[in-house]
Amino acid sequence: MKITKAFLLLVIAGLLSCSDSSTGQKVEEKSNDQNSQTSSKDGILGGSTIFHHHVFFNVKSTESIKPLIEQIKTLSEIPEIHNLEYGTFYDLDDKRAMAEFEVFMQMRFKNKEDFLTYQSHPIHLAVKENCKNLLAAPPSTYDFTPE
């Protein structure tokens, strides 16, 4: 398979648009998709993050979505989290879609230890407590390390 220069330029441009390495600051950007948002910390993008944490939320009502997302946003203050992304379900008429989960978030960590630090961080514990009344059931999670 032949890879063209144009394709490589598109990939590089996409990677560069995800970060602002000159500042080293957290970057929060609104994607073109109105259903998702990203918060990333520079210097941890790409292959150096090795632990991914995905969480699927089922809310009690549509009125619970906005306060849940507001709570999720506060997680970006936890230093161990990188590439926090969250959004609402987008229906594409795919019968395989996990439509029962109205809200999704994912984040990356440098290692398992950083994930464990996040799990017991006071901000995370407060978010869990504040979201109990918004959720129809406990969140479902999926964690992995890329191969």
C-alpha positions as CSV (number, residue, x, y, z in Angstrom):
1,M,0.0,0.0,0.0
2,K,1.5,3.3,-1.1
3,I,1.2,6.2,1.4
4,T,1.1,9.6,-0.3
5,K,2.8,12.8,0.9
6,A,-0.6,14.5,1.1
7,F,-1.9,11.7,3.4
8,L,1.1,12.1,5.7
9,L,0.7,15.9,5.8
10,L,-3.0,15.4,6.8
11,V,-2.0,13.1,9.6
12,I,0.7,15.4,10.9
13,A,-1.6,18.4,10.7
14,G,-4.2,16.5,12.7
15,L,-1.7,15.6,15.4
16,L,-0.4,19.2,15.6
17,S,-3.9,20.6,15.9
18,C,-4.5,18.6,19.0
19,S,-1.9,20.4,21.1
20,D,-0.1,23.6,21.7
21,S,3.3,22.5,22.9
22,S,4.6,26.0,23.1
23,T,2.6,26.7,26.3
24,G,2.5,23.3,28.1
25,Q,-1.0,24.3,29.2
26,K,-4.2,22.4,29.3
27,V,-6.1,23.0,26.1
28,E,-9.9,22.8,25.9
29,E,-11.3,22.8,22.4
30,K,-14.8,22.5,21.0
31,S,-14.8,20.0,18.2
32,N,-16.9,20.4,15.1
33,D,-19.2,17.8,16.5
34,Q,-21.6,19.5,18.9
35,N,-21.8,16.3,20.9
36,S,-18.2,16.1,22.1
37,Q,-15.5,18.2,23.8
38,T,-11.9,17.6,24.4
39,S,-9.5,18.7,27.1
40,S,-5.8,17.7,26.7
41,K,-2.6,18.3,28.4
42,D,0.4,18.8,26.1
43,G,3.4,16.6,26.1
44,I,1.4,13.4,26.8
45,L,-0.2,13.0,23.3
46,G,0.7,10.1,21.1
47,G,2.4,6.9,22.1
48,S,3.6,8.0,25.6
49,T,0.2,7.5,27.2
50,I,-0.2,3.8,27.9
51,F,-3.4,3.5,30.0
52,H,-6.9,4.4,28.6
53,H,-10.0,4.7,30.7
54,H,-13.4,4.8,29.1
55,V,-16.7,5.4,31.0
56,F,-20.2,5.1,29.7
57,F,-23.1,6.8,31.6
58,N,-26.8,6.1,31.6
59,V,-28.7,9.1,32.9
60,K,-32.1,9.2,34.7
61,S,-33.4,11.9,32.3
62,T,-32.3,14.2,29.5
63,E,-32.2,17.0,32.1
64,S,-29.4,15.1,33.9
65,I,-27.0,15.4,30.9
66,K,-25.9,19.0,31.2
67,P,-25.1,18.8,35.0
68,L,-23.3,15.5,34.4
69,I,-21.1,17.0,31.7
70,E,-20.4,20.0,34.0
71,Q,-19.2,17.6,36.7
72,I,-17.1,15.7,34.1
73,K,-15.4,19.0,33.1
74,T,-14.1,19.4,36.6
75,L,-12.0,16.3,36.2
76,S,-9.6,18.2,33.9
77,E,-8.2,19.8,37.1
78,I,-6.7,16.4,38.1
79,P,-3.0,16.5,37.0
80,E,-2.7,12.8,36.2
81,I,-5.5,13.0,33.6
82,H,-4.5,13.5,29.9
83,N,-6.7,13.9,26.9
84,L,-10.1,14.1,28.7
85,E,-12.9,13.8,26.1
86,Y,-16.6,13.7,26.7
87,G,-19.8,13.9,24.7
88,T,-23.3,12.7,24.2
89,F,-24.5,9.8,22.1
90,Y,-24.9,10.6,18.4
91,D,-27.5,8.4,16.7
92,L,-26.3,7.1,13.3
93,D,-29.0,4.4,13.0
94,D,-26.5,1.7,13.8
95,K,-28.3,-1.1,15.5
96,R,-25.0,-2.2,17.2
97,A,-24.6,1.2,18.9
98,M,-24.7,1.4,22.7
99,A,-27.6,3.9,22.6
100,E,-28.5,3.1,26.3
101,F,-25.5,5.3,27.3
102,E,-26.3,8.9,26.8
103,V,-22.9,10.3,27.9
104,F,-19.4,9.0,27.4
105,M,-16.0,10.1,28.6
106,Q,-12.5,8.9,28.0
107,M,-9.1,9.9,29.3
108,R,-5.5,8.7,29.2
109,F,-2.9,8.2,31.9
110,K,0.9,7.8,31.7
111,N,0.6,4.6,33.7
112,K,-1.5,2.5,36.0
113,E,-0.2,4.3,39.1
114,D,-1.5,7.7,37.7
115,F,-4.9,6.0,37.1
116,L,-5.0,4.8,40.7
117,T,-4.1,8.2,42.0
118,Y,-7.0,9.6,39.9
119,Q,-9.4,7.0,41.4
120,S,-8.8,8.3,44.9
121,H,-8.3,12.0,44.0
122,P,-10.7,14.3,46.0
123,I,-12.1,15.9,42.8
124,H,-12.9,12.5,41.3
125,L,-14.6,11.3,44.6
126,A,-16.6,14.6,44.7
127,V,-17.7,14.1,41.0
128,K,-18.8,10.5,41.8
129,E,-20.8,11.7,44.8
130,N,-22.4,14.7,42.9
131,C,-23.4,12.5,40.0
132,K,-25.1,9.7,42.0
133,N,-28.6,11.3,41.7
134,L,-28.1,12.0,37.9
135,L,-27.4,8.4,36.9
136,A,-29.9,5.6,36.2
137,A,-27.3,3.0,37.0
138,P,-23.6,2.8,37.9
139,P,-21.3,3.8,35.0
140,S,-19.8,1.1,32.8
141,T,-16.1,1.2,32.2
142,Y,-13.5,-0.2,29.8
143,D,-9.8,0.2,30.4
144,F,-7.0,-0.9,28.2
145,T,-3.4,-0.3,27.2
146,P,-2.6,0.0,23.5
147,E,-0.6,-2.7,21.9
